[in-house]
Amino acid sequence: MLSYKYAHAPAKVVQEDLKENHNREVSRSFIQSTSQIVSNILLKQEEDWEYEIPKMPKKVETISIGLDGTCMPMGDTNWREAMCGTFSFYDIKGDRMHTIYIANAPEYGKESFKGRMNKETSNIKEKFPKAKIIGVADGAKENWKFLEKHTVSNTLDFYHATEYLSKASRGVHPRSKPKRKAWFEKACDTLKNVTDGAKNLLEEIVELKEKKLSPAVKEGVQATISYFNNNLNRMNYKYSIDKNLPIGSGVTESACKIVVKHRVCVSGANWSEYGAKRFLPVRAICLTDTRWNQAWAKFMDNNQMVA
């Protein structure tokens, strides 16, 4: 109970809840240390067993994998990147039915995070051998290095692509905001709904290099050209939409906020490496439907066996 509550709220809030609603007065250090003990046991047990994936209301047609990072406070002044991963299950109509969250504290090389993602991917492929496994992420090269090992296709997050179109629009209409806005809206529609839309837009944007533009606008145009060139094979949005496949990484970005930001970046938070490593994976377990009860059942079974 302490671990579950602490996964959702700071020790001070848990302390107040226990006093007001359970008539239990405990120290914050006791809440934190108990949670860490439970975390140590759960995470150790995870190495030897797998979670069951809940039964879906419809057949799983597509599973998308996403990963992203977000910063959290570490030590007195440092902010470092924690990692979040998601596995989302979709039916034939493209409706999301279930999402698995993975989270890891900041680490150099991200090896333990990749290990957890690899294990989860293997488990999912074994249980859903006929599902199409795709990757959806932003343009970070590190993301694609991981995803391309596990997926049959990858899609660049549509929103990130439109951010670069916004930069290019300043080169198309440097002086007219209304015309710039109109071009941007049409370009977004082309990108999403026209076959080879990204390729067509890239050809149009490349021609802007011949125009007389300010250095700042030229820089934005060149950044857009580079971004589209690097990700052109991941920008088949019309095909994805026609096949009811996701084109946005909103699930993963939301995970960064829900799993990490909303809990570990509260006012006055300051995490040690030891505490963060044991906290974030357990919070992800709590926020993934059915996993906390599975983890606790394993916890109790193992402790009964030891006893």
C-alpha positions as CSV (number, residue, x, y, z in Angstrom):
1,M,0.0,0.0,0.0
2,L,2.8,2.4,0.9
3,S,4.6,1.7,-2.4
4,Y,1.5,2.2,-4.5
5,K,0.6,5.4,-2.8
6,Y,4.2,6.7,-3.0
7,A,4.3,5.9,-6.7
8,H,1.4,8.3,-7.2
9,A,2.2,11.1,-4.7
10,P,5.1,12.6,-2.8
11,A,5.9,11.3,0.7
12,K,4.3,14.3,2.4
13,V,1.0,13.7,0.7
14,V,1.1,10.0,1.5
15,Q,1.9,10.8,5.1
16,E,-1.1,13.1,5.3
17,D,-3.4,10.5,3.6
18,L,-2.3,7.8,6.0
19,K,-3.0,10.0,9.0
20,E,-6.4,11.4,7.9
21,N,-7.9,8.4,6.2
22,H,-6.2,5.4,7.8
23,N,-5.4,6.7,11.3
24,R,-1.7,5.8,10.8
25,E,1.1,8.2,11.7
26,V,4.3,7.3,10.0
27,S,7.4,9.3,9.0
28,R,8.2,10.3,5.5
29,S,11.5,8.4,5.6
30,F,9.7,5.2,6.5
31,I,7.4,5.6,3.5
32,Q,10.4,6.2,1.2
33,S,12.5,3.4,2.6
34,T,9.6,0.9,2.5
35,S,8.9,1.8,-1.1
36,Q,12.5,1.3,-2.0
37,I,12.6,-2.2,-0.3
38,V,9.5,-3.2,-2.3
39,S,11.0,-1.8,-5.5
40,N,14.2,-3.8,-5.0
41,I,12.3,-7.0,-4.6
42,L,9.9,-6.3,-7.5
43,L,12.6,-5.3,-9.9
44,K,14.7,-8.3,-9.0
45,Q,11.8,-10.6,-9.6
46,E,11.1,-9.0,-13.0
47,E,14.3,-10.5,-14.2
48,D,12.9,-14.0,-13.9
49,W,9.3,-13.7,-15.1
50,E,7.1,-11.9,-17.5
51,Y,3.8,-10.0,-17.1
52,E,0.7,-11.3,-18.7
53,I,-0.9,-8.9,-21.2
54,P,-4.6,-8.4,-20.5
55,K,-7.1,-9.9,-22.9
56,M,-8.1,-7.4,-25.6
57,P,-11.7,-6.7,-26.5
58,K,-10.8,-7.1,-30.2
59,K,-8.0,-8.8,-32.3
60,V,-4.7,-6.9,-32.1
61,E,-3.8,-5.9,-35.6
62,T,-1.0,-3.4,-34.9
63,I,1.4,-2.7,-32.0
64,S,3.3,0.5,-32.0
65,I,6.6,1.0,-30.1
66,G,7.7,4.4,-29.0
67,L,10.5,5.9,-26.9
68,D,11.4,9.3,-25.8
69,G,13.3,11.2,-23.1
70,T,12.4,13.9,-20.6
71,C,14.6,15.7,-18.0
72,M,14.2,15.3,-14.3
73,P,16.0,16.9,-11.3
74,M,19.0,14.9,-10.1
75,G,21.3,16.0,-7.3
76,D,21.4,19.7,-6.2
77,T,21.5,21.4,-9.6
78,N,21.6,18.7,-12.4
79,W,18.8,17.9,-14.8
80,R,19.2,14.6,-16.6
81,E,17.3,12.6,-19.1
82,A,14.9,9.9,-17.9
83,M,13.5,7.5,-20.6
84,C,10.0,6.4,-21.3
85,G,8.9,3.6,-23.6
86,T,5.4,2.7,-24.7
87,F,3.8,-0.4,-26.4
88,S,0.3,0.4,-27.7
89,F,-2.1,-2.2,-29.0
90,Y,-4.6,-1.3,-31.8
91,D,-7.5,-3.0,-33.4
92,I,-8.2,-3.2,-37.2
93,K,-9.9,0.2,-37.1
94,G,-6.9,1.9,-35.4
95,D,-8.5,2.2,-32.0
96,R,-6.0,1.9,-29.1
97,M,-7.0,-0.8,-26.7
98,H,-4.1,-1.0,-24.2
99,T,-0.7,0.6,-23.5
100,I,2.3,-0.7,-21.6
101,Y,4.6,1.9,-20.0
102,I,8.3,1.4,-19.4
103,A,10.3,4.0,-17.5
104,N,14.0,4.3,-16.4
105,A,16.0,6.8,-14.4
106,P,18.7,8.7,-16.2
107,E,21.7,6.5,-17.1
108,Y,24.7,6.9,-19.3
109,G,24.3,4.6,-22.4
110,K,20.7,3.8,-21.4
111,E,21.6,0.1,-21.3
112,S,19.1,-1.0,-18.6
113,F,16.3,0.9,-20.4
114,K,17.1,-0.8,-23.7
115,G,17.3,-4.1,-21.9
116,R,13.8,-3.7,-20.5
117,M,12.5,-2.6,-23.9
118,N,14.1,-5.5,-25.6
119,K,12.6,-8.0,-23.2
120,E,9.1,-6.5,-23.5
121,T,9.4,-6.5,-27.3
122,S,10.4,-10.2,-27.4
123,N,7.5,-11.1,-25.1
124,I,5.0,-9.2,-27.2
125,K,6.2,-10.7,-30.5
126,E,5.9,-14.2,-29.0
127,K,2.3,-13.5,-27.9
128,F,1.2,-11.6,-31.0
129,P,3.1,-13.2,-33.8
130,K,0.7,-12.0,-36.5
131,A,0.5,-8.4,-35.4
132,K,2.2,-5.7,-37.4
133,I,5.0,-4.1,-35.2
134,I,5.7,-0.5,-36.1
135,G,7.7,2.3,-34.6
136,V,6.5,5.9,-34.0
137,A,8.9,8.5,-32.7
138,D,10.4,11.9,-33.2
139,G,13.5,12.4,-35.4
140,A,16.2,11.5,-32.8
141,K,18.7,9.1,-34.5
142,E,19.0,7.0,-31.3
143,N,15.3,6.2,-31.5
144,W,15.5,4.8,-35.0
145,K,18.6,2.7,-34.1
146,F,16.6,0.9,-31.5
147,L,13.3,0.7,-33.4
148,E,14.6,-0.6,-36.7
149,K,15.9,-3.7,-35.0
150,H,12.3,-4.6,-33.9
151,T,9.8,-3.1,-36.4
152,V,8.6,-3.8,-39.9
153,S,8.1,0.0,-40.6
154,N,8.6,3.3,-38.8
155,T,6.8,6.6,-38.9
156,L,8.1,10.0,-38.0
157,D,5.8,11.8,-35.6
158,F,3.5,14.0,-37.7
159,Y,3.6,16.9,-35.4
160,H,7.4,17.1,-35.4
161,A,7.3,17.2,-39.2
162,T,4.8,20.1,-39.2
163,E,7.1,22.1,-36.9
164,Y,9.7,22.1,-39.7
165,L,7.1,23.0,-42.3
166,S,6.4,26.1,-40.1
167,K,10.0,27.0,-40.4
168,A,9.9,26.6,-44.2
169,S,6.8,28.7,-44.4
170,R,8.9,31.8,-43.4
171,G,10.9,31.2,-46.6
172,V,7.9,30.9,-48.8
173,H,6.2,34.1,-47.6
174,P,8.8,36.1,-45.5
175,R,6.6,39.2,-45.3
176,S,3.0,38.1,-45.2
177,K,1.7,36.2,-42.1
178,P,-1.7,35.5,-43.7
179,K,-0.1,34.0,-46.8
180,R,2.4,32.1,-44.7
181,K,-0.4,30.6,-42.6
182,A,-2.4,29.6,-45.7
183,W,0.7,27.9,-47.2
184,F,1.4,26.1,-43.9
185,E,-2.1,24.8,-43.6
186,K,-2.1,23.6,-47.2
187,A,1.4,22.0,-46.8
188,C,0.2,20.1,-43.7
189,D,-2.8,18.8,-45.6
190,T,-0.5,17.7,-48.5
191,L,1.9,16.0,-46.1
192,K,-0.9,14.0,-44.5
193,N,-3.3,13.3,-47.4
194,V,-1.2,13.2,-50.6
195,T,0.8,10.2,-51.8
196,D,4.5,11.2,-51.8
197,G,3.4,14.4,-50.1
198,A,6.6,14.7,-48.1
199,K,8.7,14.3,-51.3
200,N,6.7,16.9,-53.2
201,L,7.0,19.4,-50.4
202,L,10.8,18.7,-50.1
203,E,11.2,19.6,-53.8
204,E,9.3,22.8,-53.3
205,I,11.3,23.8,-50.2
206,V,14.7,23.0,-51.8
207,E,13.9,25.7,-54.4
208,L,13.7,28.3,-51.6
209,K,17.5,28.1,-51.4
210,E,17.7,30.3,-54.5
211,K,15.6,33.1,-52.9
212,K,17.1,36.1,-51.2
213,L,16.3,35.4,-47.5
214,S,17.5,36.6,-44.2
215,P,20.1,34.4,-42.5
216,A,17.6,33.3,-39.8
217,V,15.0,32.3,-42.4
218,K,17.6,30.5,-44.6
219,E,18.7,28.6,-41.5
220,G,15.2,27.4,-40.9
221,V,14.8,26.4,-44.6
222,Q,18.0,24.4,-44.5
223,A,17.0,22.7,-41.3
224,T,13.7,21.7,-42.9
225,I,15.5,20.3,-45.9
226,S,17.9,18.3,-43.8
227,Y,15.1,17.0,-41.6
228,F,13.0,15.9,-44.5
229,N,15.9,14.3,-46.3
230,N,16.9,12.3,-43.1
231,N,13.3,11.1,-42.5
232,L,11.7,10.9,-45.9
233,N,11.3,7.1,-45.8
234,R,9.4,7.5,-42.5
235,M,6.9,10.1,-43.7
236,N,4.3,7.9,-45.6
237,Y,1.4,9.5,-43.7
238,K,-1.3,8.8,-46.3
239,Y,-0.5,5.1,-46.4
240,S,-0.5,4.9,-42.6
241,I,-3.9,6.7,-42.4
242,D,-5.4,4.5,-45.1
243,K,-4.2,1.5,-43.2
244,N,-5.5,2.9,-39.8
245,L,-1.9,3.1,-38.5
246,P,-0.9,5.7,-35.9
247,I,1.1,8.7,-37.2
248,G,1.7,10.5,-34.0
249,S,3.9,9.8,-30.9
250,G,1.5,11.5,-28.6
251,V,1.1,8.3,-26.5
252,T,4.8,8.3,-25.7
253,E,5.1,12.1,-25.1
254,S,2.1,11.8,-22.8
255,A,3.9,9.0,-21.0
256,C,6.8,11.3,-20.4
257,K,4.4,13.8,-18.7
258,I,2.3,11.3,-16.8
259,V,5.0,8.8,-15.7
260,V,7.8,11.3,-15.1
261,K,7.0,15.0,-15.1
262,H,3.8,14.9,-13.1
263,R,5.4,13.0,-10.3
264,V,9.2,13.5,-10.1
265,C,9.3,17.1,-11.1
266,V,7.0,18.4,-8.3
267,S,8.1,21.6,-6.5
268,G,11.2,21.0,-4.4
269,A,11.9,17.5,-5.8
270,N,15.5,16.4,-5.8
271,W,16.2,12.7,-6.7
272,S,19.2,10.7,-5.9
273,E,20.4,8.2,-8.5
274,Y,19.6,5.3,-6.1
275,G,16.1,6.6,-5.5
276,A,15.3,7.4,-9.1
277,K,16.4,4.0,-10.4
278,R,14.1,2.2,-8.0
279,F,11.1,4.6,-8.3
280,L,10.4,5.2,-12.0
281,P,10.1,1.5,-13.1
282,V,7.6,0.9,-10.2
283,R,5.6,3.9,-11.2
284,A,5.4,2.6,-14.7
285,I,4.2,-0.7,-13.3
286,C,1.5,1.1,-11.3
287,L,0.3,3.1,-14.4
288,T,0.1,0.1,-16.7
289,D,-3.3,-1.6,-16.4
290,T,-3.2,-4.9,-14.5
291,R,0.5,-4.9,-13.8
292,W,0.5,-3.8,-10.2
293,N,-1.8,-6.6,-9.1
294,Q,0.4,-9.1,-11.1
295,A,3.6,-7.8,-9.5
296,W,2.1,-7.9,-6.0
297,A,0.8,-11.4,-6.5
298,K,4.3,-12.5,-7.6
299,F,5.8,-10.6,-4.6
300,M,3.5,-12.5,-2.2
301,D,4.1,-15.9,-3.8
302,N,7.8,-15.5,-3.7
303,N,7.8,-14.4,-0.1
304,Q,5.6,-17.3,0.9
305,M,8.0,-19.6,-0.8
306,V,10.9,-18.0,1.1
307,A,9.0,-18.3,4.4
